Amino acid sequence: MTVKKDMRVPFFSGKISFHKRWSQISERLDEVISEGKFIDGGAVRSFEAAIQNYTGAKHAIAVNNATDALQIILKAAGIQHGDEVIVPCYSFFASASSIANVGAIPVFTDIEPETYNICPEQIEEKITPNTKAIMVVHLFTQMADIKKLKEIAEKHNLILLEDSAEAIGMKAEGLHAGLHGLAGVLSFFPTKTLGGIGDGGMILTNDDEFAKTCRLLRHHGKQGTEYYHDIIGYNSRMDDIQAAVLEEKLRHLHEDIVRRKKLAERYDERLKELHPVVTTPTVVEKPYRAVHVYYVYLIEADNRSELAAYLQKRGIETEAYYPYPLHVQPCFQHLNYKYGDFPHAERASTRALGLPLYPDLTEDELDYVCDVITDFYEGGGNL
Ligand SMILES: *Cc1c(COP(=O)(O)O)cnc(C)c1O
C-alpha cells in the first residue's frame, strides 16, 4: 500500500478551537483584568457554578490541578498515616501518589482487561482492618463498574472516592462521574476533554460539611480572618484566567464530545481490518444507563514500540499509555510488589497506544494515521 505524502499530526492540538472561540474568550479575559483579583475571584466563582450546573454536583470547588484535588479529598476524608487505600495499579501516577502524600498506603489491584478500569472482584481480598477507602479511577472512555464498587464499599464500610480526572461528561445510572461516592475530581490539564491553557482542577461533592473542609484546605486552612488558620492546608486556588477560558470552552463541550465520538468511530471503522494485530477500544454496555466519552482513543498493538517509532518517523505523535504500571515504579519499591502480580495491567502497559484524538483533528489527518498504521503491518515498516 502506498501512503500519501507525510503529514504532521501532533498527539494533541487545541489551536483551531481556541482561535475559533477567541473573541468570546478575550472578552472574558478583559473582565478578569478589570476585576484585578486574578486568583479565586469572580471568574472562578462563575466557573464553579457552571460546573455544578453541568455535572449536577451540589458543590464544585475549583483548585490548582487534579493532583491537588485528590490530595485534598483524601485529607478531607480523614485518610491519614498508616491507612490503606485500594487503587488500581494502571493509572496516571497521581491516583497513587496522592494517597502516599497524605501518609497513607496505596494498595494496588489489577484492572479489567477490556475497560482498563479497576477489577471489582479483586477488591475484597485486599481489605484489611486498616483499609479506609477505595480510590476508583475512570480511564480513557468509560467509567469503572461503579454499581459493584458502591456495593463493596457499603458492605465493608469503606469511603468511596473517584479519580474522575479524565471523566468529564461520563455518567452511570444518570449520575455524572465523581458523584457516586463521597467526592471526585476533574482535571483541566490542556489535553483533557475540557482543557485549559495551563493547570486546573475541580473537586465535586454533594456533602456540605465535606465541601467546607475542602474549601478550607485549598486556601491554607483559612476561613475568614486574614492570617488566621483553623487547619493546615495548601495553596491550591484556581487562577481566574483559567476559569474564564474553561467556562467559555465548557459552552462547547457537548459539541467537542460529539466530535470525539465521530472521530473514534472512524478510527474503529478504519482499523477493524487489522484485528487482532491491532485491537480497537471496547466500550462495555453495562446493564444500567451509562454515558461514555472518548477522552483517549486507545488501541492495543503488536510491536507497539516499533509501531510508535514508525509513526513518529512519518510525522505522527502517539502516547504509550502507562508504560510503567504503578506497582513496579521505583518510588513504590518498599511496598514489595513485583512484575507478574497484575497480569492485565502489565499486558496493557506493553500494548496500549493512544492515537491522536481531539476536536481539531481532521478526517484527512485521521485517515493518514490509519494509512501509516496499515502500512506498518503490511511490511512497509515492520522490518
Ligand atoms: C490527568 C490525571 C490526573 C492529574 O490531573 P492534573 O490536573 O494534571 O493534576 C489524575 N488522575 C488521572 C487518572 C489523570 O488522567
PDBQT file of the ligand as one rigid body, heavy atoms in Angstrom, charges set to zero:
ROOT
HETATM    1  C1  LIG A 401      -4.710  13.899  34.380  1.00  0.00    +0.000 C 
HETATM    2  C2  LIG A 401      -4.940  12.961  35.513  1.00  0.00    +0.000 A 
HETATM    3  C3  LIG A 401      -4.692  13.313  36.847  1.00  0.00    +0.000 A 
HETATM    4  C4  LIG A 401      -3.976  14.566  37.257  1.00  0.00    +0.000 C 
HETATM    5  O1  LIG A 401      -4.509  15.726  36.789  1.00  0.00    +0.000 OA
HETATM    6  P1  LIG A 401      -3.671  17.092  36.901  1.00  0.00    +0.000 P 
HETATM    7  O2  LIG A 401      -4.726  18.137  36.731  1.00  0.00    +0.000 OA
HETATM    8  O3  LIG A 401      -2.673  17.083  35.807  1.00  0.00    +0.000 OA
HETATM    9  O4  LIG A 401      -3.042  17.144  38.246  1.00  0.00    +0.000 OA
HETATM   10  C5  LIG A 401      -5.022  12.409  37.847  1.00  0.00    +0.000 A 
HETATM   11  N1  LIG A 401      -5.551  11.216  37.557  1.00  0.00    +0.000 NA
HETATM   12  C6  LIG A 401      -5.789  10.820  36.284  1.00  0.00    +0.000 A 
HETATM   13  C7  LIG A 401      -6.395   9.492  36.034  1.00  0.00    +0.000 C 
HETATM   14  C8  LIG A 401      -5.479  11.675  35.219  1.00  0.00    +0.000 A 
HETATM   15  O5  LIG A 401      -5.661  11.272  33.970  1.00  0.00    +0.000 OA
ENDROOT
TORSDOF 0
